[in-house]
Amino acid sequence: MAALPTEPVVHLRRRRRPLSPAQLIVLSFAVAIAVGTMLLRLPLAHATPGKIGWLEALFTATSAVCVTGLVVVDTGSDFSAFGQVVVALLIQAGGLGILTAGTMLALITRRQLGFHQRLTLQTQLSALQVGGVVRLVRSMLILVFAVELVGALLLYLRMGAAEGWGPGAWHAVFHSISAFNNAGFSLYADSLTRYVRDPAVNGVIVVLIVLGGLGFVVIVNLLERYRHADRVRLSLHTKLALSATAVLIVAATAFFLFLEWTNPRTLAPLPWPTKLLAGLFQAVTPRTAGFNTLDYSAMREPTLVFTLLLMFIGGNPGSTAGGIKTVTFFVLVGSAWSLARGRGELQLFNRRVPLASAVRAGVIGLISLNIVGAGLTLLMMTDAHLGMLQLTFEAFSAVGTVGLSMGITPELSSPGKLVITVMMFVGRLGPLTLALALIERPPDNRIQHPVEEVVVG
């Protein structure tokens, strides 16, 4: 009997799904932290032998890549020149976004970017649309390096005189990069408290912090409006971001001056012009910059509680700053107020803010609070010997990627330092980005269930 012909067996291999934009962002930051940790662990990076172990290197690399500024060792004295350069490069890469830095190399080598890469860039930069995202990156890179260069030149006028021309130039460059990227790293052990009376250093640092915290989408929109006033209008996002920034700076300055004016450990010994300058600086820096010209451990408790709110809000979307972002906060508060008054969707500048944006803002705020609460609970378990307010301040600073501290960061236990490390990582990525990265595929929304009201409030 003749054998029957057999059909060829075809093995179907399941095609691997590409990583989502959120997953690529998480992976890029994790890889950068791993590389930074290994570089900072090298003996070449150490000025103080035996002081920087794997945990200290991991903590510093995470703080730099996540542009936070919390430190467990002194950057200026414990790291060598090589180590300080590594920290500065990690800050720059983290501030720009790792994928943005990769895009810069692609533009230099004239490689074309695919749609998936452009979509990932849109997610990382919080751009409103995919179209024009490469042009946005190109403009952003030019802007970043130009602003940092000008900032370094202005800071050199003071730091060069104080440190000498060589060390002074490096101090100016390092602090310009750190300020614009809202990192808060300083080569001085006391941050910038020695410059509390210097209006030039204070002014340059404040301007760098504000520009870095505005958001690249906002700055590019402003520049295009300036160049093409007849064809380009300011977007609702830009108007809201500028308004929120101005309101927060003015209100925070007034509140800080009111609370600390008579405090003998902070503002009271200073002349009134310096008080105003210090009040402005401390009002700006909690929105994720991390520098300080006054000792936060000497401030009154109401001031510290108010600072927690500023750290939680942070800067603008798509910027080097952290926090839940100013636009998120104002959309959340404004929508709640509008709905409470029976007006429905929030209306601003003759535009309606979609209800979906308000829901998204609420989700971001709720998840961020849960992250702070979970981290604080762990810190209370690992470092019960430290005060509740101190640990709370540290937790908000880590999740908001601020870098301010009441001086307890080096005193944390090893488990406590690991908790802060994770909180900085989650805070830099943002709660929604991290949540989306954990979801393998979006849910199928084709099935719509019946609607039924529930009692809320």
N, C-alpha and C positions, 0 to 999 in steps of 0.2 A: 504494500500500500504506500503510495507516494506521500511523502511528508507535506503537510499543509504549509504554505508560505506564511511566514510570521511577519507581523508588522514591526518595524523598528521601534524600539522603546525610546521614547523621548522623555528625558528628565527635565521637568520644568523647575528652574531655580527661581525662587522668590526674589523679586527685585528689591534690593535694599532701599528703603525710603531715605531721601536726603534729610540731613538734620534741618530742623526748623530754624528760622532766624533767632529765636530766643535761645535755642540750644547752642547755636554757634557762638552767641555772645557769652553765655555762661562758660563754654569750653575755652574760649579765647582768654577770658580773664583768669581761669584756673591755670592754664598753661603759662601765662605771663607770671603769675604768682610763683609757680613751681620753678621757673627759670630764675626769677629774682631771688628766691630763697637759696638756690644753689650758688649763685654768684655772691650773695652776701655772706654765705658760710665760708667762702674761701679765705684763707689766712691773709691774702693780699688785700682784702676789704677791711681788715681790722687794724685799728690803731692801738687798741688795748687788748693784748693777747689773753685768750681764755675767758673773755667776758661775753662773747656772742656765740651762743650755741645754736642748735637747729631751731629751737622754739623762738628765740629772739630773732633769728633770721626770717623765719616764717611770719612772725608778727609784723616785722618791719616791712617785708615785701608786700604783705596784704594791705597794710596801712598805706603804703606808697601807691600801689596799683589802684586801690580803691579811693585814692586821694582823701584820706581821712586825717592823718597827722598825729594819731595817738602813738606814743613811743614808750618802749620799755628800756631803751638805752639812749644815751645822748648822741644824736646824729653828728654833731660837730666835733666831739672829742673821742668817741668810741669807734667811729668809722674812719678809715683812711681816706685819702683823696679819691682813690679808686672806688671805695664803698660809697662815698658821697655822690660820685658821678652816677653810679648804678641807681641810687635812690632817686636822683633827679630824672634819669631816663625812665624809670618806672612811673614816676609821677606824670611825666609828659605823656607816656603811652596810655596810662590809665585815664588821664584827663581827656585826651583826644578820643579815647576808645580804641581798643586793640585792633578792631576791624577797620577803623578809620586809618590807623597807621599803616595797615596792610594795603588799603586802597591808595594811600599816598605812594607807596612803592610801585603799585600797578600803574598809576598815572605817570610816574617818572619813567618807567620802562615801556610806556605806551601800550599796555595791555588793555583789551576790551573787557568790560565787566558784564556778566550775564544778568538776567532779570533776577535770579535768586540772590545774587550778591547785592544787587541794588535794593531788593526788598529787605535784606538783612541790615544794610546801612540805614534805611528808613527807620527800622525799628530801633536801632541803637541811637540815632540822632533825634528821635521823636519828631521827624519831619512829617508834614501833613500829607504828603503824597510822594509816590515813587518817582514820578517824572521830575527831572532836574536835580536829583539827589547827588549825582556825581559833580555837577556844577557847584552845588552847595558845599561839598567836601573840599573842592579846589579853593573856593573863596574862604572857607573856614581855615584851611591850613595857612594861607597867605596872611589872614587876619591874626591868627594865633602867634605866629613867629614875629610878625611886625610889632604887635603889642608887647610881647615879652621882651623884644630887643629894646624898644623905647623905655619900658619899665626898668630894665637892667641899667641902661645908661643914666637914667634919673637917680636910681638908688646908688649908683657908683659915686655920685657927687658927695654923698654922706658916708657910705661904707668904705669907699676908697680912702678917705681921709682918716677914718677910724682904724682900719685894718691894714693899711698899706696897699700899694697899687695892685700887686698880684693877688693876695688873699681877698682884698676888697672887691676886685673884679669878680672873683668866684662867688663871694657872698652875695653880690648884686644879682648875678645871673641865677643862682640857686633860689634866692627869695622871690625873684620875679616869676620864675617858673612855678614855684610853690603857691604864690599868691594868685596868679591868673587861673591856675587849675584848682583853686580852692582847697589846697592840700593841707596847709598849716604846718608843714615841716619847717624847722628853723635850724640854722647852724649855731644858734645861741642857746645855751641851756635854759635861759629865762624867757624864751621866745623873743618878743620885741619890747619887753618892759623897759629896757635901757633907752628906748627911743620915744618914751611916752611924751616927752616935751618937744619932740622934733616934728614940726608941721610938715616938712618935706617928705620924710619917710612915711609918716602916717597917711598923708594925702595920696602918695603914689600907691601904697599898699591897698588903701580903700578903693581907689579907682580900678586897680587890677582885679580886686575881688568882685566888685560890682560888674565889671565887663565880663569876667569869666562866668558869673552867675546869671547873666541876662539870658543866655542861650543863643546858640549860633543861628538858629532860624530867625530870631528876633533881630540880631545884629545885621544879618544879610538883608532882611526886609527893610531895615532902616537905611542901609546903604543904597539899596535899589530905589527906595523912595526919594532919597537925596539926589541920585543921578537922573532919575526919570520921573520927576514929580507929576508930569502930565499923564503918565501911563500906569504908574504903580501906586496902589493905595496901601495904607497900613492895614494889615489883617486884624481881625478881632483878637487873635492870639497875641499879637504884638501889643495892641492897646491894653489888653488885660494884664500882660506880663509887666509892662512899664508902669501901669497904675499900681499894681500890687507891690512892685519893688519900691516905688516912691512912698506909698503909704506905710509899708513896714519899716523903712529906714527912718522916716520922720517920727512915727509913733514909738518905735523902739528907742530912739535917741532920747525923746522926751521922758519916757518911762524910766530909762536907766538913770538919767540925771536926777529925776525926782526921788528915786529910791536910794541913790548912793551919794548925793551931794554932801551930806553931813557925815558920811562914814569915815572915821579917822584912819581906817586901814586902806582906803582906796582914793576917793576924790577929795576929801576934806583938806588934806595938806597942800593941794595943788592950787595955783592961781586960776582965776575963773576962765581965761582963754584956754588953758590946758585942760580944765574940766570939760569944756565943751568939745574939745578935740578928742579926749579920751572917751567921752560919752558916745560920740559918733562912731569911733572905732569899735567899741564894744557892742554897739547896736548892729554893725554890719557883719562882724566876724562870726557870730553864732550861726548865721545862715550858711553854714558848712565851710567856712574859711579856716577856722581853728587857731589863728594867731591871737595873741592877747598882749596888751600893754599894761594891764593891771592883773593882780593875783586873784583868780577866781575863788580860791579857798578862803579869801578874806572878805568876800562879798556877803551881803545880807541874804537871808533865806528867800524873801520875796523876789529879789533880783535873780536868784538862781532858778526859782520856779518859772519866772517869766522867760529866762534863757532856754529852759526846756522846751517851751512852746516855739521859740524861734528856731531851735535846732530841729524840731519835728517838722516845721514848715519847709525849711531849706530854701533853695534857689528856684530858678525857672526851669521848666522842662527842656531837655536837649542841651543843658549846660554842663559845666564841670562840677556843679554843685549837687548835693544829695538832698535828703529829706523827701517828704511826699510831694514837694514842689508847690510854689506859690499859686500857680493857676489852679492846681488841684484843690488847694485849701479854699481859695476864694469862690470857685465854682461850687464846692461842697456847702460852704456857709451861705452863699448867695442863693443857691437853689433851695436849701432848707428854709430860708427866710421867705422866699417867693412862694413856695408851696404852703407854708404856714399862713400866709396872708391870702391864700386862695387865688393867686395869680398864675398858677401853672408853671410853665417853663421859665427859666431865668432869662431876662432880657437885659442886654448890655450894649451900649453904643449902637442902638437901633438894629440889633441883631438878636436872634433867639439862640440860646445855648441848648442843644438837644438834651432831652431827659436822659438819654443813654450816657452822655458825658457826666451828668450828675451821679448816675449810678456807678459809673467807673470810678469817679472820685471817691465815692463812699466806700467802695471795695478796697481801693488803695489805702485809704485812711484806716479802715478796720483791720486789714491784714498787717499794716505797719505797727499799729498798737499791739496786736497780738504777738508780733515778733519781739517788740520791746518787752512786753510782759513775760514772755517765755524766757528771754535772755536774762531779764532781771531776776526771775525766780531761780534760775540756775546759778547766777552770781551770788544770790543770798545763801545758796547751799554750799558753794565752793569757798566763799570769802565772807563768812558771817562776822568775822572780826572787824570788818569795815562798816562805816555808817550807811544807813539806808539812803540818805540823800546823796551821799557820794557815789554809791553804786547806781542809783537812778540816773544821776548826771552822766556817769560813764556809759550806761546802756543807751540813753538817748543820743549821746555823742557818737557812739559806734554805729548805730543804725542810721543816723542822719549823716554819717561820714563827715563829722564836724572836726573832731580832733581836740576840742577843749576838754580839760580835765581839772579836777580839784586836787590833782597831785598824787592820785592813788594808783595810776597805771603800773608803775614799776613794782608796786607792793602786791599786786594781784598774784594769787597762786598760779601754778602751771595750768590746772584745769580752768581757772578763771580767765587766763590769757587766751586759751583756746576758744572759750565761749565768746570773748570779745572779737577774736579773729573771724569766727563764723558770722557774727553780727555785722562786722564791717563788710564782709563779702556779700551778704544778703542785702545790706543797705545800699551798696553801690549798684548792684544789679537792678534793684527795685522789686517789690513784691510781685507785680504782675508778670514781669519778665521771667522771674524764677518759677512762678506757677505755670506759665505757658511752656517753659522748658521741661517741666516734669510730665506734661501731657504728650503722649506719643502722637496722637492724631486728634483733630477737633471732633467734638461730638456731632452726631447726625441730628440736625434740627428739622428734618422733613416731617417728623411726626409731631403734630400739634395737639396737646391735650386740652380738654375744656377748661375755661377760666372760672374760678370761684374766688370770691372775696374772702379775706381774713381780717380779723380785728387787729389793728396796729396802733400802738400808743395808748 
